[in-house]
Amino acid sequence: MGAGINKNLLPLGGGSVIERSVKAFEDCPLIDEIIVVAKAPDETRAVLEKSGFAKLKAIIEGGKTRTESSKKGVLAASGQAAHVLIHDGARPLVSVNLIMKVAEAAMIYGAAAPATKLKETVKTAFGDFAGETLDRSALRAIQTPQGFLKSLYLEGAEKSAAGADLLDDCVLVEALGHKVRLIEGEYANIKITTPEDLALAEFFLQYKAER
């Protein structure tokens, strides 16, 4: 982002990126508790605690990798929690409807993730030259939240290579031979990565407010 601060703490739509992400889960009736895993937990706590989220159970420090951070968050969940959802805090436009769909699919299939069809032609690249053109009809862009039977997720996490930094959490259960159910994602469920993404998120919020 080049913003000089944690992108999850950047202002967005009258709040912050992380506040909007947490609020979506707060508003979802299938969610019982929320655990935030943060690089700077004290800074994140100062932002979130003033918002009064009733389901916010803990704000903990992350690990050295995304995979390690996800595992720490899952282990911090209550013992009676049979299923978990893992979400990128930098996806603040996730809808309650999408959270519901992923959670329901995870409870049926053991693992689920939202996915969108690709709009652009996709090619491999070799340096500055194009390689093979891929069949985009068979490709999907994977989003979060990703939902899992907690015991299945932890089994995959225990068997993964120590210190591994995987592209997403589905890889852990896929390595066990378990299939992940894909749910139709939402194009507005963007991940804040560049300044352009933040501007686009503001546009989506304004567009939604005007409809």
Secondary structure, 3 states (H helix, E strand, C coil): CCCCCCHHHCEECCEEHHHHHHHHHHCCCCCCCEEEEECCHHHHHHHHHHHCCCCEEEEEECCCCHHHHHHHHHHCCCCCCCEEEECCCCCCCCCHHHHHHHHHHHHHHCEEEEEEECCCCEEEEECCEEEEEECHHHCEEECCCEEEEHHHHHHHHHHCCCCCCCCCCHHHHHCCCCCCEEEECCCCCCCCCCHHHHHHHHHHHHHHHHC
